[in-house]
Amino acid sequence: MNKILGNFLSLIGLNDLATLRKLGDIIPGPPANPLLGNLPDLQQAGGFQNYLPALHKQYGSIVKFWLGPLELGVSVSDIEILGEVTNNLSARPDAAKKLLGWMGKESITFQKPPELITTRSNFFHLLIGSSLQNLCSVSHEQTVKMLDSWSQRKDAIDVKEEFSGLTLNIVGSCSFGQEFGNTSLGQEIRTLFKNVLVNSQQRLEEVVPPVWDVNYHQWNRDVSRLHECAGELITQRKQAGGLRQSNDLLSLVLNERNDSGGQVFTDAEARAAVVSFLFGGFDPAGSSLTWACYLLATHPEIQALARSEVERVLAGRLPELEDLPRLEYLNRVIKESLRLYTPNPVTMRLVESDIPIGDYTIPTGATFCIPICVIHKDPTIWPNPDNFDPDRFLPEQEQARPRYAYIPFGMGARGCVGARFGTTQVQLMLSMILQRFSLTLSPDQEIASQLEATILQPKFGLKLLAQSTSSSVQQLELVGKGIENS
């Protein structure tokens, strides 16, 4: 059937698509429906994080699949090949545009070199230095508020929801100088983000836009309103004044100047930056913290070791930036959690010129997939890959592994520019949680994953029981810092 479709495309003059079909058919992969491709298989598997590992297990390190009748996907799990080809791949394919197009065409997500390189450099400059110090103080305040509320509870806590609110409040304060939890606009943004992210996966699974579906139109309205809210945040920040004296990220964006004194970011780019800050600080950090707490809750001996280190290093103090490198075991816990539950388990690039790989050619126009979830569980690299073992990240073991064996933040020109900011956020929050609580999994909790946009989240939330282990030393310090306890 695929050969017939390829011949038909040639007859009607669509030679590029015919070539895509011809070259794609040679690559190993599952049979595909001529109209829907492998979208039904992807949907049945519950997302790429489940679908691609099964494909690679059956067909090897290079596999193909079809996202509808015309979009060829090729997933490559061989890290040597990835190291050779990915630096030349920077454009986003149609699949990524379906998943993340709601971020806006001006977003760094869809930029290409040389604009991409310039914007990444500007963002990296903004996300270090005073921004990290601001993140530290804001994380203290917001995390203490959340943990104080936990101390009043005896029931199971859905930490996915808790961390969603926490990370959004933190990114709101760090990025825009306001705590979202206390504003109607912030609450609206949180609701909009949840709706947009949860339903974005459906955009990928649609061959044509479902214009007959009221939910599709509601999703588009939510996207439009989200960008309106971004514009309102910019307006509010400008009206509040004091931009040059502030170190929140939006103030830094609006103040950024080029060599000739002009504004670096246009209004549209600033609005796109707001959406990027919200998404980058809200979903990946919350996902990372959620899965780390799940693993600690189900491995009490590792949790005890991590807590012991936190107590020894911090001695009842709140964590400061200079403390984080000394939390060596906790950092290994976070790295291993990111290996097992990578927030963005699959990344995609557009093939802009044919890529010869052995007996195959990945054709121009194909979607090139980097299956991080497969690489991170490759048994030839990671013995007993499903086991949670933080000591995989002892220095001698890290040095012995090949390059690109561990890529939780992607690779090449599309690597996560906010990796350090997000990791610091998780280090601060997780150390504070361990200072005050022992975590166990609720007996009725079902564990399954789903992708919200591109981010891995627990499908049924994550209910944990939190038993207080707080010390009077810590409580005295918090009062001394002027942080209110509820």
C-alpha positions as CSV (number, residue, x, y, z in Angstrom):
1,M,0.0,0.0,0.0
2,N,2.8,2.4,0.8
3,K,4.5,1.7,-2.6
4,I,1.2,2.5,-4.3
5,L,0.9,5.8,-2.4
6,G,4.5,6.7,-3.4
7,N,3.7,6.0,-7.1
8,F,0.6,8.1,-6.8
9,L,2.5,11.0,-5.4
10,S,5.0,10.8,-8.3
11,L,2.2,10.8,-10.8
12,I,0.6,14.0,-9.5
13,G,3.9,15.8,-9.4
14,L,4.7,15.6,-5.7
15,N,8.2,14.2,-6.3
16,D,9.6,15.4,-2.9
17,L,6.9,13.4,-1.1
18,A,7.5,10.5,-3.4
19,T,11.2,10.5,-2.6
20,L,10.3,10.8,1.1
21,R,8.2,7.7,0.8
22,K,10.7,5.8,-1.3
23,L,13.7,6.4,1.1
24,G,11.5,6.0,4.2
25,D,10.2,2.6,3.1
26,I,13.8,1.2,3.2
27,I,14.3,2.1,6.9
28,P,13.1,-0.6,9.3
29,G,9.8,0.1,11.1
30,P,6.3,-1.0,11.7
31,P,3.6,-1.1,9.0
32,A,1.6,2.1,8.7
33,N,-2.0,3.0,7.8
34,P,-1.8,4.9,4.4
35,L,-3.9,7.8,5.7
36,L,-3.2,7.8,9.5
37,G,0.3,6.5,9.4
38,N,1.3,5.2,12.9
39,L,-0.7,7.8,14.8
40,P,-3.1,5.1,16.1
41,D,-0.1,3.1,17.4
42,L,1.4,6.2,19.1
43,Q,-2.0,7.0,20.7
44,Q,-2.5,3.5,21.9
45,A,1.0,3.4,23.4
46,G,0.3,6.5,25.4
47,G,2.9,8.8,23.9
48,F,6.5,8.8,22.5
49,Q,8.0,7.8,25.9
50,N,6.4,4.4,25.5
51,Y,6.2,4.1,21.7
52,L,9.8,4.7,20.8
53,P,11.4,2.3,23.3
54,A,9.1,-0.5,21.9
55,L,10.1,0.4,18.3
56,H,13.8,0.4,19.0
57,K,13.6,-2.9,20.9
58,Q,11.9,-4.5,17.9
59,Y,13.7,-2.9,15.0
60,G,17.1,-1.7,16.2
61,S,18.9,1.6,16.6
62,I,17.4,3.3,13.5
63,V,13.6,3.1,13.1
64,K,11.0,4.9,11.1
65,F,7.3,5.7,11.7
66,W,4.7,7.9,10.0
67,L,2.9,10.8,11.6
68,G,0.0,10.8,9.2
69,P,0.3,10.0,5.5
70,L,3.1,12.5,4.6
71,E,5.3,13.1,7.7
72,L,8.1,10.6,8.1
73,G,9.7,10.2,11.5
74,V,13.1,8.6,11.9
75,S,14.4,7.8,15.4
76,V,18.1,7.2,16.0
77,S,19.4,5.9,19.3
78,D,23.0,5.3,18.3
79,I,24.9,8.0,20.2
80,E,27.9,7.9,17.9
81,I,25.6,8.7,14.9
82,L,23.8,11.4,17.0
83,G,27.1,13.0,17.8
84,E,28.0,13.2,14.1
85,V,24.7,14.6,12.7
86,T,22.8,16.6,15.3
87,N,25.0,19.7,15.4
88,N,23.8,20.4,11.8
89,L,20.1,20.0,12.7
90,S,18.5,23.0,14.3
91,A,15.1,23.6,12.6
92,R,11.9,22.3,14.1
93,P,9.7,19.8,12.1
94,D,5.9,20.0,11.7
95,A,5.5,17.6,14.6
96,A,7.2,20.0,17.0
97,K,5.2,22.9,15.6
98,K,2.0,20.9,16.4
99,L,3.1,20.3,20.0
100,L,4.7,23.6,20.7
101,G,3.4,26.0,18.1
102,W,1.2,27.6,20.8
103,M,4.5,29.2,22.1
104,G,4.5,31.6,19.2
105,K,6.6,31.9,16.0
106,E,8.9,34.5,17.7
107,S,9.8,32.0,20.4
108,I,13.4,30.7,20.7
109,T,11.8,27.3,20.2
110,F,11.4,28.0,16.5
111,Q,14.3,30.3,15.7
112,K,17.1,29.1,13.5
113,P,20.8,30.2,13.3
114,P,22.1,32.8,13.4
115,E,19.1,34.3,15.3
116,L,19.0,31.2,17.5
117,I,22.6,31.6,18.6
118,T,22.2,35.3,19.4
119,T,19.0,34.7,21.4
120,R,20.5,31.7,23.3
121,S,23.4,33.9,24.2
122,N,21.1,36.7,25.5
123,F,19.0,34.2,27.5
124,F,22.0,32.5,29.0
125,H,23.3,35.9,30.1
126,L,20.0,36.7,31.7
127,L,19.7,33.3,33.5
128,I,23.0,33.5,35.5
129,G,24.4,35.8,38.1
130,S,21.9,37.9,39.9
131,S,19.0,35.8,38.5
132,L,20.3,32.7,40.3
133,Q,20.7,34.6,43.6
134,N,17.1,35.9,43.1
135,L,16.0,32.4,42.4
136,C,17.5,31.3,45.7
137,S,15.7,33.8,47.9
138,V,12.4,33.4,46.1
139,S,12.7,29.6,46.4
140,H,13.2,29.9,50.1
141,E,10.1,32.0,50.6
142,Q,7.8,30.0,48.4
143,T,8.9,26.6,49.4
144,V,8.7,27.4,53.1
145,K,5.0,28.5,52.5
146,M,4.2,25.2,50.8
147,L,6.0,23.1,53.5
148,D,4.2,24.9,56.3
149,S,0.9,24.0,54.7
150,W,2.0,20.4,54.5
151,S,2.7,20.3,58.2
152,Q,-1.0,20.9,58.8
153,R,-2.1,18.0,56.7
154,K,-2.6,14.3,57.6
155,D,-4.0,13.2,54.2
156,A,-2.1,12.2,51.1
157,I,-0.7,15.2,49.1
158,D,-0.8,15.4,45.4
159,V,2.7,16.7,44.9
160,K,2.3,17.1,41.1
161,E,-0.3,19.8,41.8
162,E,1.6,21.2,44.7
163,F,4.8,21.6,42.7
164,S,2.9,23.0,39.7
165,G,1.7,25.8,41.9
166,L,5.1,26.2,43.6
167,T,7.2,26.4,40.5
168,L,4.7,28.8,38.8
169,N,4.9,31.1,41.9
170,I,8.7,30.9,41.8
171,V,8.9,31.6,38.1
172,G,6.4,34.4,38.5
173,S,8.4,36.1,41.2
174,C,11.8,35.5,39.5
175,S,10.6,36.4,36.0
176,F,8.0,39.1,36.6
177,G,8.5,40.4,40.1
178,Q,5.1,39.1,41.4
179,E,3.8,36.1,43.1
180,F,1.2,34.5,40.8
181,G,-0.6,32.7,43.6
182,N,-1.8,36.1,45.0
183,T,-3.1,37.6,41.7
184,S,-6.1,36.8,39.5
185,L,-3.9,37.1,36.4
186,G,-1.5,34.6,37.8
187,Q,-4.3,32.1,38.7
188,E,-5.7,32.6,35.2
189,I,-2.3,31.9,33.6
190,R,-1.9,28.7,35.7
191,T,-5.4,27.5,34.5
192,L,-4.6,28.3,30.9
193,F,-1.2,26.6,31.0
194,K,-2.8,23.4,32.4
195,N,-5.4,23.4,29.6
196,V,-2.9,24.1,26.8
197,L,-0.3,21.6,28.0
198,V,-2.6,18.7,28.7
199,N,-4.4,19.1,25.3
200,S,-1.4,19.9,23.1
201,Q,-0.7,16.2,22.6
202,Q,-4.0,15.9,20.7
203,R,-2.6,18.4,18.1
204,L,0.1,15.9,17.2
205,E,-2.3,13.1,16.7
206,E,-4.6,15.1,14.3
207,V,-4.1,14.5,10.6
208,V,-6.3,17.6,9.9
209,P,-7.4,20.3,12.3
210,P,-10.7,19.1,13.9
211,V,-12.7,22.3,13.1
212,W,-15.9,20.5,14.1
213,D,-14.7,19.9,17.7
214,V,-15.6,22.6,20.2
215,N,-12.7,21.5,22.4
216,Y,-10.3,22.4,19.6
217,H,-11.7,25.9,19.4
218,Q,-11.5,26.3,23.1
219,W,-7.9,25.2,23.0
220,N,-7.1,27.9,20.4
221,R,-8.9,30.5,22.5
222,D,-6.8,29.4,25.6
223,V,-3.6,29.9,23.5
224,S,-4.7,33.3,22.4
225,R,-5.6,34.3,25.9
226,L,-2.3,33.0,27.2
227,H,-0.4,35.4,24.9
228,E,-2.7,38.2,25.9
229,C,-1.8,37.5,29.5
230,A,1.9,37.7,28.5
231,G,1.3,41.1,27.1
232,E,-0.5,42.2,30.2
233,L,2.4,41.0,32.4
234,I,4.8,43.2,30.3
235,T,2.4,46.2,30.6
236,Q,2.1,45.8,34.4
237,R,5.9,45.4,34.8
238,K,6.5,48.6,32.8
239,Q,3.9,50.5,34.7
240,A,5.3,49.4,38.0
241,G,8.6,51.2,37.2
242,G,12.0,50.5,38.6
243,L,13.0,48.3,35.7
244,R,16.7,49.3,35.9
245,Q,16.9,48.6,39.6
246,S,15.2,45.1,39.4
247,N,16.7,41.7,38.7
248,D,13.6,39.9,37.7
249,L,14.0,38.3,34.2
250,L,11.4,40.4,32.5
251,S,13.0,43.6,33.7
252,L,16.3,42.3,32.4
253,V,14.7,41.5,29.0
254,L,13.2,44.9,28.7
255,N,16.5,46.6,29.8
256,E,18.7,44.5,27.5
257,R,20.5,46.7,25.0
258,N,22.7,46.0,22.0
259,D,26.0,47.7,21.2
260,S,24.3,50.7,19.6
261,G,22.0,51.2,22.6
262,G,18.9,49.8,21.0
263,Q,16.5,47.4,22.6
264,V,17.6,43.8,22.0
265,F,14.1,42.2,22.2
266,T,11.2,43.5,20.1
267,D,7.8,43.6,21.8
268,A,6.8,40.4,20.1
269,E,10.0,38.7,21.1
270,A,9.5,40.0,24.7
271,R,6.0,38.5,24.7
272,A,7.4,35.2,23.4
273,A,10.1,35.3,26.1
274,V,7.4,35.6,28.7
275,V,5.7,32.5,27.5
276,S,9.1,30.7,27.3
277,F,10.0,31.7,30.9
278,L,6.6,30.5,32.1
279,F,6.8,27.2,30.3
280,G,10.5,26.6,31.0
281,G,10.2,27.4,34.7
282,F,6.8,25.9,35.3
283,D,6.6,22.5,33.7
284,P,10.1,20.9,33.4
285,A,11.1,21.9,37.0
286,G,7.8,20.7,38.4
287,S,8.2,17.4,36.5
288,S,11.8,16.9,37.7
289,L,10.8,17.5,41.3
290,T,7.8,15.3,41.1
291,W,9.6,12.3,39.7
292,A,12.5,12.8,42.1
293,C,10.1,12.7,45.1
294,Y,8.4,9.6,43.7
295,L,11.7,7.8,43.5
296,L,12.8,8.8,47.0
297,A,9.4,7.8,48.4
298,T,9.7,4.3,46.9
299,H,13.4,3.9,47.9
300,P,13.5,4.8,51.6
301,E,17.1,3.8,52.1
302,I,18.2,6.3,49.4
303,Q,15.9,8.9,50.8
304,A,17.6,8.4,54.3
305,L,21.1,8.8,52.8
306,A,20.0,12.0,51.0
307,R,18.4,13.4,54.1
308,S,21.5,12.6,56.2
309,E,23.7,14.6,53.8
310,V,21.3,17.5,53.8
311,E,21.3,17.6,57.6
312,R,25.1,17.4,57.8
313,V,25.8,20.0,55.1
314,L,23.1,22.5,56.0
315,A,22.9,22.0,59.8
316,G,19.4,23.4,59.9
317,R,20.1,26.3,57.6
318,L,18.2,27.1,54.4
319,P,20.3,26.1,51.4
320,E,22.3,28.8,49.7
321,L,23.9,28.6,46.2
322,E,27.3,27.9,47.6
323,D,25.9,24.9,49.5
324,L,24.6,23.1,46.4
325,P,27.9,21.7,45.1
326,R,28.5,20.1,48.6
327,L,25.3,18.2,48.4
328,E,27.0,15.5,46.3
329,Y,24.7,12.6,47.0
330,L,21.6,14.7,46.5
331,N,22.9,15.9,43.2
332,R,23.5,12.3,42.2
333,V,19.9,11.5,43.1
334,I,18.7,14.3,40.9
335,K,20.8,13.2,38.0
336,E,19.6,9.6,38.3
337,S,16.0,10.8,38.5
338,L,16.5,12.8,35.3
339,R,17.9,9.7,33.6
340,L,14.9,7.6,34.5
341,Y,12.3,10.3,34.1
342,T,13.7,12.8,31.7
343,P,11.3,15.8,31.6
344,N,11.6,16.0,27.8
345,P,12.1,12.4,26.8
346,V,12.1,13.0,23.0
347,T,13.4,15.9,21.0
348,M,12.8,16.5,17.3
349,R,14.6,18.3,14.4
350,L,13.8,18.8,10.8
351,V,16.1,17.2,8.2
352,E,17.0,19.9,5.8
353,S,19.3,17.8,3.5
354,D,19.6,14.1,3.1
355,I,21.5,12.3,5.8
356,P,23.3,9.0,4.7
357,I,23.6,6.5,7.6
358,G,25.0,3.2,6.6
359,D,22.6,1.5,4.2
360,Y,19.9,4.1,4.8
361,T,19.3,7.7,3.8
362,I,17.2,9.9,6.0
363,P,15.5,12.1,3.4
364,T,15.1,15.9,3.3
365,G,11.8,16.8,5.0
366,A,11.8,14.0,7.5
367,T,11.4,14.4,11.3
368,F,14.6,13.4,13.1
369,C,14.0,12.1,16.6
370,I,16.5,11.9,19.4
371,P,14.9,9.3,21.7
372,I,16.5,10.4,25.0
373,C,14.2,7.9,26.9
374,V,15.8,5.1,24.9
375,I,19.4,6.3,25.2
376,H,19.0,6.7,29.0
377,K,17.9,3.1,29.4
378,D,20.3,1.5,26.9
379,P,21.6,-1.6,28.8
380,T,24.9,-1.5,27.0
381,I,25.6,1.9,28.7
382,W,23.5,1.5,31.9
383,P,23.6,-1.9,33.5
384,N,20.2,-2.8,35.0
385,P,18.8,0.4,33.5
386,D,15.4,0.4,35.2
387,N,17.0,0.4,38.7
388,F,17.3,3.6,40.7
389,D,21.0,3.9,41.5
390,P,22.4,7.4,42.2
391,D,25.9,6.0,42.4
392,R,25.9,5.7,38.6
393,F,26.9,9.3,38.8
394,L,30.0,8.9,41.0
395,P,32.8,10.9,39.2
396,E,34.7,7.8,38.1
397,Q,31.5,6.3,36.5
398,E,30.6,9.6,34.8
399,Q,34.0,9.9,33.3
400,A,33.9,6.3,32.0
401,R,30.7,6.8,30.0
402,P,30.8,7.9,26.4
403,R,29.7,11.4,25.3
404,Y,26.0,11.8,24.7
405,A,25.1,8.8,26.9
406,Y,23.4,11.2,29.3
407,I,21.6,14.1,27.7
408,P,18.6,15.1,30.0
409,F,18.7,18.7,28.6
410,G,19.1,17.7,24.9
411,M,22.1,18.3,22.8
412,G,23.6,20.6,20.2
413,A,22.1,24.0,19.2
414,R,18.7,23.0,20.8
415,G,20.1,22.1,24.2
416,C,18.1,23.6,27.1
417,V,19.4,27.1,27.7
418,G,17.8,27.2,31.2
419,A,19.3,23.9,32.4
420,R,21.4,25.5,35.2
421,F,18.5,27.7,36.3
422,G,16.1,24.7,36.4
423,T,18.5,22.4,38.1
424,T,19.3,25.0,40.8
425,Q,15.6,25.3,41.4
426,V,15.2,21.6,41.9
427,Q,18.2,21.4,44.2
428,L,16.9,24.1,46.4
429,M,13.4,22.8,46.7
430,L,14.3,19.1,47.2
431,S,16.9,19.8,49.9
432,M,14.3,21.9,51.8
433,I,11.7,19.1,51.5
434,L,14.1,16.6,52.9
435,Q,15.0,18.9,55.8
436,R,11.4,18.8,57.0
437,F,9.6,15.7,55.7
438,S,9.9,12.0,55.1
439,L,8.0,10.9,52.0
440,T,6.1,7.6,51.3
441,L,3.9,6.7,48.4
442,S,0.2,6.6,49.0
443,P,-1.0,3.0,48.9
444,D,-3.7,3.8,46.3
445,Q,-1.4,5.7,43.9
446,E,-1.3,4.3,40.4
447,I,1.8,5.1,38.4
448,A,1.7,5.8,34.7
449,S,3.3,8.6,32.6
450,Q,1.9,11.0,30.0
451,L,3.3,13.8,27.9
452,E,1.9,17.2,28.5
453,A,3.1,19.2,25.4
454,T,6.6,17.6,25.4
455,I,7.0,17.2,29.2
456,L,6.8,13.9,31.1
457,Q,4.2,14.0,33.9
458,P,2.5,11.4,36.1
459,K,-0.8,10.6,34.4
460,F,-2.8,10.2,37.6
461,G,-1.0,12.8,39.7
462,L,1.4,11.7,42.5
463,K,0.0,11.3,46.0
464,L,2.5,11.1,48.8
465,L,2.3,11.0,52.6
466,A,4.6,13.5,54.2
467,Q,5.7,12.9,57.8
468,S,7.3,15.8,59.6
469,T,11.0,15.6,60.5
470,S,11.4,19.4,61.1
471,S,13.9,20.7,63.6
472,S,13.5,23.7,66.0
473,V,16.8,25.0,64.7
474,Q,15.4,25.5,61.2
475,Q,12.2,27.0,62.5
476,L,14.2,29.6,64.5
477,E,16.2,30.5,61.4
478,L,13.1,30.9,59.3
479,V,11.5,33.3,61.8
480,G,14.9,35.2,62.0
481,K,14.8,35.6,58.2
482,G,11.3,37.2,58.5
483,I,9.6,34.5,56.6
484,E,6.0,34.1,57.9
485,N,4.9,30.7,59.1
486,S,1.2,29.8,58.6
